[in-house]
Amino acid sequence: DKRGMNFNPQEMASIMWAFAKSKRGDHALFDTAARELMRATQQELRSSGGGQGTKPQELSNTIWAFATAGIRGNTQVEMVKFIADTLDEGEGQFFGLQFKPQELSNTAWALATLHSKREPGSATEAIEDDGIVRVLRWVARDIARRVDSFKPQELSNSVWAFSTVGFGYDEACGTNSHNDYVHAATDDPAGDKELVYETLEVIAENALSRMDKFKGQELNNMAWGFARLGHRTERAGELFRGVAGELIRETWRFKPQDVCTTLWSFATAEYFDYDAFRAGVSRLNFRHIRSFKPQEMSNTVWALATAGFAPRHAHAFDTSLVPASRRPTREQVSNDPVTECFAAVASEAMRRPHEFKDQELKDVLWSFSKIGVRHPALFQKIAKHIVGRNGRGFSSFSSQGLGNTLWSFAKQAQLSQEVIDSLGDSVKLVSTGRLAVYETSCLDNGEDVIKRLFVRAAEAGMNMGLDRFTNQDLSNTVWACSTLGLLHTAFFKRVEREVVSRLKQKRNKFRGQEIANILWSFATLNAQPDPMLVDQLSVYVASECRGKNGIDEYSIAKMFGQRQELANLAWSCAVIGRYPKELMNILYTGLLGTSNDPEQMKLIFKDDGLQKSSIMTLYYVQVAADVEAPELRLSLPVGFPNGWGEDDEGHGHQKGDENDLIDMSSSMLTLTVSKLQKGVSRTFDRIGFDNVLEHLIDTNEIEGEYGVQLPQSPTEFLSVDIANVGKKIGVEVDGPGHFVCLVDRPGKTTSLVGLENQFDDRGERRVNGPTILKHRLLAHLGWDIIHLPYWEYQELGGDREKEMDYCQSLLEQSSKW
């Protein structure tokens, strides 16, 4: 069809504009008209202008029409290159300088829109990227040259275009994992970064002088663009302050999408203005929440959680643990915009979870857990939506989505510790510690549901391939499993192989926290990793901690932000029973330094001293290493722990710190006596086994009686549930908190009695790492420890004769009886 030749360039561009506007884009029409437009323009360039030739507006309208109609293809790519060539012709003297601000901004918007719709792997990517970058350079330079000529919408569209294709992105800010970036490739990244930096500074200053002229959407686009491009300057901060002021003064000037994305931008740029957040989230209330889209809701709660703005009523939604009398009324919830926002978003996520994309669901769950707000009803509803009958499953989740979703469920259960600390005896839960976390997870979701959720996630991860997981994804996933005591042996074996491979090849640089979390998870779950995992971690940590002056306290602090991470690693090595010399020396140096100066270590790590759990960890590790690896000659400072603990008047250790893995998982000093323990003790009395409950062993006793080198400061160190002190026979009553669940190995439970190894797996149960370490420590101190699994005693049904026979059979296992 050659009839397009009967139309002049303006008429052809207008036809395409009209078709695009009416949502009737036609590939054949657009291809024909665009090619004729390029031919006419080329002729105009050769003839030096005049007559009915092409004008910049026709080129701008044409590429705008392609973008609005969503038409991509070879002709569209040719058009992108052609516009760039046209602008560059004669260094812009012939044609480029004729572009008006609106034409430049519309062209930039169109190119970015088309780029965002491009499928990966296109054969013309390089050509298109080159054209986009050259056009955007023109836009940036023109804005810097005559910013006052650009209307607010034109500035807003230009910034939006820059950020959508990552033009001039400041990689120093890191990749924002909340949104995936697909950058247009450039042949001069440094030059483009400098150009965009200068242009954004000009835009920020100009926008501040006429902030009241910008519409809500335009302010939103500006903030979003600055945030995504990583532009963090004093002037950018002033721009964010100006946008926040407009949001506070005229909230209703912003549409729902604009409110939510603006808050997302504030959080991403780390601009935390409480009044602005409060004003924005006031729109997401019970009355209007149904007018918001899932992405808008998830962006808002994500922003609140990232900014750290928590609901006033932290226990408002905790129907599992908090009595109704301690929860706020609906009216009280509505009086706090932040609480009402979280409540309204949760209600919509439960009402229409199928409308939320994977990332949006993940972000909602992550936000509740990150900010420290429990919502059992929400999490149960989403869990069933994912793994219930006809559930969406995990097959479409990204690796980050899997890791963050599991992390969120585990964190919800871990938050039970804070609820217990806050409300005390009024909490509807009798257990504490690790068992409270396990029980809370089952109360919130149902035991079958939470197991199925983690199994499906592990299977999805293996099907996806762990090579697609970032180190953070791996860390989050295994941390979540270990926190809830759920071991998928096949998944953990895959993780082990993947981590060893990355460590050997030094792929995907590990942070200290990721290494600590991964090894802690293997140790806690008693996942029985190959020794090579610990050895490769040792080699990697040594190489990363080696600075200009070798390995010292300062170089270690660069890799490990907190000494708690070092304590977690040391404890994990002790549980696994593997003590690489170089790694252990690094851990002791990072925890204690080399000059016996606790004040210097506080300055280096910017903390208030070692947490109590870290001090106890060092005791456990010291005892284990003295016996199992004496060649290391590890030692604690003279007078330890005096002066090494957290300052009494400092900020101190906050409960619920997820980095304090030891406090959560490894307490070996249990001073609570359960009803079951008392009953077992009485049965042992009846068969002539004299015993005491909760026998305590302190550090002085260990140093004096057993010869283990510990400081002279007496500290309660270990406890034995039921002890015959004279014969040094102990009975550990192992409750549910002593076991992990083997979620991929269902089987019939086998009696403990008669097993060659009392730590063999029993059906779905495996003794956890803390229990293994405590057993070894007590054995090193000369105790003969017998383990009594809780379910075996309970299955006796209270029959006194059976209980006595059972306890007698346990005692016969001891060589000291």
N, C-alpha and C positions, 0 to 999 in steps of 0.2 A: 504494500500500500504506500504509494509515493505522494499522496495528496497533501501530506504535511508540507511539501515544498510550496504550496499555495498560501501558506500562512507566514506572516512575518514573525520574528523571534518573540515579540511581546505577546502576540496572540497564542503562539504555541505554549509559552510559559503559563499564560492565563488559563488555557484549557487544562493543563496538567494540575494547576493549583485548584481549579474548580472540581475536577474529578477526585482529587485527594481530599478536599474539604467535605465532599459528599460521600466519602468512604467508598468510592467506586474505582479504585485504582486498577488499571488495566496494563498488564506487562507489555503487550504488543504496542499499545498506544504510547506508553511512556518511553519504550525503547526507540520507537520511530521518531517521536518528537525530540527526545534528548539528542539523538544523533544529528538530526537536522539543525538543532540549536548549536551544537558544537561546530558543525560545518559552517554555519553562518557567522559564528563568532570568530572562527579562524580566518574566514574571509575578511571580516572587519579589521582584524589585527593586521593583516597583510596590506589592506588598502588605507591604513592609517585613519580609519573612522569615517563618520559622516552618514547621512541618510537614515534609513530604517534599520541600521545595524543593531547588534545585540548590546544591551546595557547591563551593568552589574545586577540590576534588579531581576532581570530575566534568569540569570544564572542562579541567583539566590533563591528565587521562587521555584525554580526547577528542582534543585536539590532538596528544598524544603518539601516539595510535593512527593518526591521519592520517600523521604523519611516519614511523612505523615501517612502515606499509603502503605508503608512497610514493605516497599518493593526493593529487593536486593538482587544483584546479579552482575554480569560482566559490564553491561552498559552503565549501571550505577557506579561501579568502580572506575570505569573510564571517565565518568563525569567528575568524580572526586579528583582524579589526577588532572583533568582538564582545567578545573577551577584553580587548582594550585599553580599549574603552568601559566594560566592567564594572569593571575595575580603577580607572578614573578616576572612576567614578560617585561623586558626593559627596566628591571628593578622597580616595577610598579609605576613608572613614569607614564606609560601609555594607557594603562587600564586599571591597575591596582589601586591607585590613589583616588579613583572615581567612586569606589565603594563607600556608601554611607554607613554610619554606625548600625542602623537597623539591618542592612543587607549583610554586613559582616557578622553580626550576632545571630541572625537567622541561619546563615550558612554554618556557623560554628555549631549551633544547636542541632541542625540537620545531620552534620557529619558525626557528631557524638551519638545521636539517636540511632543512626544506621550502624555505627560501630558496635553499639550495645546489643544489636540484634544479630550480629554475625556469628555463625556457627564456627567452632574451632577447627583448624586444619584446612582452611580455605587456601586454594592455590594462589589467590591474588592478595593475600594478607599484606605482604611486604609493599606492594604497589599502593594499596589503600592507606596503610599506615603512613607511608611517606607523604601522600597527598594531604592527609588529615593534619599531620604535624606542620607542614609548610603553611597551610591555611591558618592554623591556630597561631603560628608565629606572627602572621600579618595582623590577626585580631589583637594579640597581646601588645604589639608595638603601637597599633593605632590607638588603643585605649590609653596607653602611657603618654601618647602624644597629644591627645585631645579628649581627655576623660569627661570634661564638662559637656561635650557634644553627645554623649551617650545617655539615653534615658535610663531610669532605674531598671526597667524590664530588660533592656539591652545589656546592661552590666550583669544583671542576674543571670541571663541566659548564657553569657560568655563564661562566667565563672562556673556555671553548671557544666558547660561543655568541657572546659579544662579538666575538671575533676572526674567527669564520667569516663574519659579516656586516659586519665592519669598524666596529663600533659604538665610537665614540671613538678611532678610529685616529689616530695622530700622523703626519700627512703630512710633518712636518719630517724624518722618517727616510727619505723617498723611497719609491717603489713598489718592493717586492721582486719583481724580475723572475723569481725562481725559482718563485714561485707567483702565479697571476693572482688579483687581488682583484675581487670583485663586491660593492661596498658597498651596504648599504641606505641609501637617500637619507634625509636628515634636514633638518628646518627650522631646526635650531639646532646646527650642527657645533661651534661654539666651546663652547657649554654642555655638549654631550655629551662633548666631549674633556676638559673640566675634571672632569665627573662621573666618568668612567671613570678618569681619572688618580687621583683621590682614592680611588676604590673599589679599584683595583689596589694602591695603597700599603697600604691596610688589609688586603687579602687577603695580600699578601706578608709583612707583619709577623705576621699570625695564623698563616699556614702554617708559618713558621719555628719557631713555638713548639710545633708538633705534627707535625713532618716525618715522624716514624716512624709516624704513623697513616695516611699516604697510601700507596695502592698504587702500583705502578710506572706503570700507565696514567694514574692521576690526576696524578702528578708530571709525566709526559710532557705531558698536556693543559695543565697550568699553564704549563710552560716554552714550549710551542708557542704558547699564547695570548699570553703576554707578548712573545714574539719577533715574532709577526705584527702585534701592535698597536703595535709600535715603542716599548714602554715601557722607556726607558733611564734608570734612576735608581739611586742608591746602594742603595736598598732592594731594587730589582729585581735588582741585582747580588748582593746577599746571598741572595736567593731562588735564583738560579742556582747560587751556591756551595753552598747547602744541597742542591739536587737533585743536583749533581755529587758531593757527599759520599755521598749515598745510593747513587748509581750505582757509585761506587768500592767502598763497603762491601758492598753486596748486589746485585751485577750480575744474578744469576739471578732477582731479584725482578722484573726488567723483561722483558716479552715481547719477541720480535724487533722487532715494529713499534714498541714503546715505546723500545727502545734506539736505533733508527735515527732516529726522529723527534726524540728528545731531543737527539741529536748535531746534527741539522739545526738545531734551535732554538738550541743553543749557538753554532753558527757564524753563524747569521743575526743573533743578538744580539751578536756579537763577544765572546763569553765563551769564551776559549781556555784551558781547563784540560787540560794534556797528560795528566795521570793519569786524568782522567775519560774523555777520548777513547780513551786506550789501553785502559782497562777496557771501554768500550763495544764497541770494534772487536774485542776478543778473542773476542766471540761469533760474529763472521763469519769462522770458520775453515774449513779444508778439510772437517772432519768434519760441520759443521752448516750449511754454506752453502745446501744445497738446501732448507732449511726457511724460507728468507727469500724474500720476494716481490721482483720487480724494483724496485718503487718504494723498498722498504726498502734494497736494495743501492745503488741510485743515490743516494739521500739520504745514505747513509753516506759514500761516497767523495767526494761533493760537499762534505760537511761537512769532511772531512779536508783536501781541497784548499783550501777557503776559509779554514780555520784555519791552513793552512801546515804541517801535520804530514806530512812526507814519509817514505816508507819508508826504512829504514836502508840497504837494498840498492837503490840507484837504478838499477843496470844489470841487475837480476835478469831482466828479460824481453826484453832487447834482443838477439834472435837475429840481427838483420841486421848489426850493427856490432861486437858484443862477442863475442870468442871464448868458447867454453864454459868454458875454464880460468879466465876472469875473472868468470864468473857464479856466484852462490851455489848451493849444493845445496838440495834441497827441505827438508832438515832445518834449514839455516841460515835459509831463508825463514820457516819455522814458528816460529823462535825470536824473531822480531820481529812482534808482532801487527799492526802497520800494514802491513808488507810482505805478510804472509799475507792480510790483508783485501783489499788490492788484487789479489793473485793469485787469491783465491777468487772475487771479484766478476767479474774478467775471465774466469775459466773458465766461470762460469755465463752470462755475456753471450755467449760464443762457443758454448756448448752449446745455449742456447735463446733466440736473439735475437728470434724471433718473439713471445715472451711480453712483451718490453719495449715500452712505448709509445715514441713518437717522442721525447718529452722525456726519458724515462729513458735511452734509448740516448745521446742527446745529452749528458746529464749525466755518464754514465760516461766517454765520450770526453773531454769537457771536463776532467774531474777529473784524468785521467792527464796530459794536456798541461799543465794549469795547475800541477800540483805538480812537473812536470819529469821525469816517468817515461815512458820510451819502451816501447811494447808493440806491435811490428810485427804479431804474430799476431792480436791483438785487432782492430787497425785494419783489417787486410786482411779479416778475417772479416766485420766490420760493413760495410765498403765493398761487398763482394760481396753481402751480404744486402740492401743498399739498391739497388744498380744491376746486380746479376747477373741471370741468367735467372730470371724470375718474382720478382724482388726487390720490396720494398715501395715503392721509389721515394721521391720527395720531395713528392708532391702533398699529403700530409696534414701536412707539417711546417709549423710556424709560421715567421715571418720570423726570429725569434730562433733557432729550431732550425736553420734553414739557415745563418745566420751563424756560430753557435757550432760547428756540425759542421765546416764548412770551416775555421774558425779552428783547431780541434783537429787536423785532419789536417796543416795547414801547420805548426803549432807542433811536431808530432812530428818533422817533417823538420828544422826549424830547430834542434831540440835536438841534432842531430848535432854541431853546433859544440861544445857542452859535452862531449859524449862524446869528441871528438877532443882537446880541451884536457885532459881528465881522464886518458885512457888512452894518448895519444900514438901511437907506432908500432904498438901492438898492435891498433889499430882496423882492422877489415876494410874500409877505404876509403882510396883513395890521393889523392882530390881534397880541396880545402879551399874555404872561402868559399861563395859563391853556388852554385857547381857541386856542392859537397858536399850542399847542401840539395836541389837538383834530383835528384841521383843517389839520395840516401837515400829520397826519396819514392817513386821508381820501384822501388828494392830492397824497400821495405816492402810496397808494394801491387801492383806491376806497373804499367808505364807506361799500358797501355790502361785499366786499372781506374781509376787516379787521374784520367785525362783524362775518362773517362765520368762519374765522380762529379761533377766540377766542371761539366761540360756540363749534366748533368741538374739540378743545383742551380740553375744560371743560368736554365735554361728554366722550372723551377718558380717561381723568383722572378719572372720576367717574367709568367708566367701568373697568379700571385697578385696582382701589381700592386705596384710599389715604393712606392706611397703607404702600404702597410701596414708597411713597414720603419721601424724607429726609426733615428735617426742612428747609433747604436751598431751596429745590424744591418748597415747599409750599410758602415760602416767595417770591421767584422770580415770581411765578405764580400770586399770588394775587397783588403783587406790579405792575406787568405789566397791569393787569386789571384796577386797580385804576388809574394808570398813564394815560390811554386812556379813562377813564370814562365808562368802559364797565362792567356791573354787571350781572353775571349769578347767580341768587339768589339760585338756587338749589346747584350749586357748592360751593358757599360761605357757605351755611348752612352745607354742608358736611365737609368743611374745619374747620368750627367752632367746630363741634363735634369731629373731629380728634384731633385738637389742645387741646381742653379741656381734652380729654382722655389722651393725652401724658403728659399734665401738672400734672394731678392728679396722674398718675402712675410714673411720673418722667422718662418717656422713652425718648430716643433721645434728649439728652441735648441741650437746646436752647442757642444760642448766643444772646447777647443783641440786636444786629442789627436785627436779625430775629424776635424777639418779637416786636420791634418797628415797623418794616415794616408791619408785619401782622396786628397789631391793627390799624396802620395808614391807611391801605388799607380798613379795615372795616369802619373806621370813615369817610374817604374821600368819599367813595361810598354810605354812608348812608345805609350800609347793615343791620343795625338794629340788631346787635348781641344780644344774651341773656346776661343779666348782669353777668351770671356765667363766661363768657369768661374773662371779666375784673377782676372779683374776683379771678379766678384761676391764672391769670397772676400775680396778686398782691402777692398771696401766694408763687408762684414759684420764683418771683424776690426777695422777702424777704429772702427766704431760700438760694438762690444762692449768695446774697450779704452779708450774715452774715459771717464775718470773725472771727479771733481769738479775736478781740476787739469789737465784735458786728458789727453793720452796721455803717460804716463811709465812708468818701470820698474815701479812698483808696480801700476799699472792693467793692464799687460801680464801681470804675474805672476799676477793674479787669474784670467785666462783660460787662460794656458798654465802648467801646473803645473811643467813642466820645460823648461829651455833647449834640451834635445835636440829638443823638438817644434818650436821656432823654427828650429833648424838644418835639420830635415827640410823645413820649408816653404821656406826660402831655397834649399836644394839643388834642390827640385822646381821652383821658379821658373826657376832657371838651366837645368835640363834642358829644360823646355818653351820657354825663351827668351822669357819674359814677365816684365817687372819693373815692376809697378805702383808708382809712386813712394811712395804713402802706406804700402803694405804693406811695402816694402823698408825704409823708415825705421823702421817698428815692429819689424821683425825685427832690425835692427842695434841698435836701442835696447834691446830685450829681451835680446839676446845680450851686448852690450858696455857698455850704459849710456851716459850722456852726460858723465860726469866722469872717464873713464879711471881708474876705481877698481875693480879686480877684487874686492877684499875686500868692498866694498859690495854688489856683484852677488851674491856668495856668500850674504850675509845675506838679501838680498831673495828669492832663489830657494831658499834653504835647501839649497844643494848644496856640493860641494867644489871647484867650478870647472868649466870647460868640459871635456867629454870630448875625447879625442884626435881622434875622428872629427868632432866639431863644429869643432875648430880647422882640420882639413883642409878641411872644407866651406867655411869662411869664405875660405880661400885660393882654392878653385875658384870660388866665387861672385864674389869680388873681381876675379879675372882676367876672368871672363866679363862681368861688369857694366862693368868699365872699358872694354872694347872695344864691347860691344853696347848699353850704356845709359850712356854717359859723362856725360850730362846729370844723372844722379842724384848724382854726386860722392860716392859712397860711399867710405869709407876705414876702414882698420883702425888701432887705437891705436898710438902710437909704442911701440916695443919689443915689440909683440905677437909671439909668444904668451907671452913671459916673464911669469910671475905669473898668467896666465889659466887655466892647465891645472889639472887635479885635483891636490889635495894628495897628495904622496907617502905621507904617513902617515895620510891620511883613509881613508874607507871605499872610495873609488875606484869605478871603473866595473866592474860585474859582467858577466862574459861571458854572452851569451845574453839580455841585456836587450832585450825586444821593442820598446822605444821607440827603441833605437839603430838606426834603420832605415838610416842612412847607412853605418854600419860593416858592415851586412849586405849592402848592395846596390851601393855606389858606389866601392869602392876603385879608384883609378886609379894606385896605386903598387904594381904587381905585381912582386915580386922573385923569384918562382919561375919556373924555366925548364923547360918541359915537353919531353918527348922529341920531340914533333911540332915544337916551335919549333927545337930543335937541328937536326933534319933539314931543315927549310925553310931555315935559315941556311946550311947546307952547300950546298944547291942554289943559293942566290943567290951564294955564293962561286964556284961552278963557272961561272956565266955572267958573272963579272967585276963583281959588285956587292959592293964592300967593305962589310962590316957588322960591328957589334958587337951582342951580345945584352944586352937590358935596359939601354939607355942611360937614365941618370937626369938629370933636370932639376931643379935646386933653386931656391928662391925668390930667392936672390941673383942667379942667372943671369937669371931672368926680369926682375928689377928693373933690372939693369944693362944687359942686352943688348936687351931689348924695350921698356923704358920703362914697364912696368906698375908702378903704385905699390904696392909691398909693403914691409912692415917689413924691417929689416936683419938679422933673425935668420935664419940659413940653415936651411932645412928642405927635405928631399927631397920633391918635389912631384908630379912626373909621371914615368912611365917609358914608353919605347918598346920594343916587343918586339924588333924587328930594325931597326937604324938605321944609315944612312950619314950620319954626323954632318956631314961636309963639305958635302954637297949638301942636307942636311936633308930626306932622303927616309926615311920610316919605313914599316915593314910591321907591321901588327897581325895576329897570328895569332889569329883569333876562334874560340875553342873553344865548346863547348855553353853555357857560362856567359854568353856574350855575346848569346844569343838568347832570345826568348820563343816560346812555342808558341801559334799562332792556332787555338784549339780549335774554332772555328766556321767556319773557312775552309780546309778541306782542299784540297790542289791539288798539281800537279806542280812539283817543284823546278826552278828555272831557274838556269842558270849565272850566276855573278857577272860574268864577263868579258863586256864588250860592253853591259852595262846602262847606260842613260843616267844613272841614279842608283844608286850602289852600295849605298844603303840601302833600295832597293825591297824589298817583301815577296817572299819566295821560298817559295812553297808554304805550308807550315804555319809557317815561320820568319819572325820579324821581329827586327831588331836592337833590343836593349833601350835604355832611356834612359841608363844610365851610359856605354855605348859611344858613343852619340851625343854626349854632353857632352864626353867625353874627346877625341873627334875634333875637335870645334869648338875646344876649348882649344888643342890642338896646332896646328890650322890658324891660330888667332890668333897663335901664337908663331912662325909662318913655316914650319911643317913641312908637307910634302906627304905625306899619310898614305894608304897603300894597305891595303885590308882583304882578308885571305885567310880565307875560311870553311873551317873544319876539314874538312868532309865532301868539299869539292871536291878537296883535296889527297889525302885518304885514298882517294878513288875512283880515283886514278891507279895504285893497286896496287903502288907501289914501283918503277915503271918509270922509270929515271933520265932517259931522253930525254924522256918525257912531262912529268916534273917540271920539267926545265929549260925546255921550251917553255912550260909553264904559267906559271912564274915570269917568264919573259921577257915574256909577254903582259901580266902584271900591271904590270911596270915601264913598258911602253909607255903606260900610262894616265897616267903622271906627266909633267908639263910640264918637270920639272927633270932628267929623264934623257935 
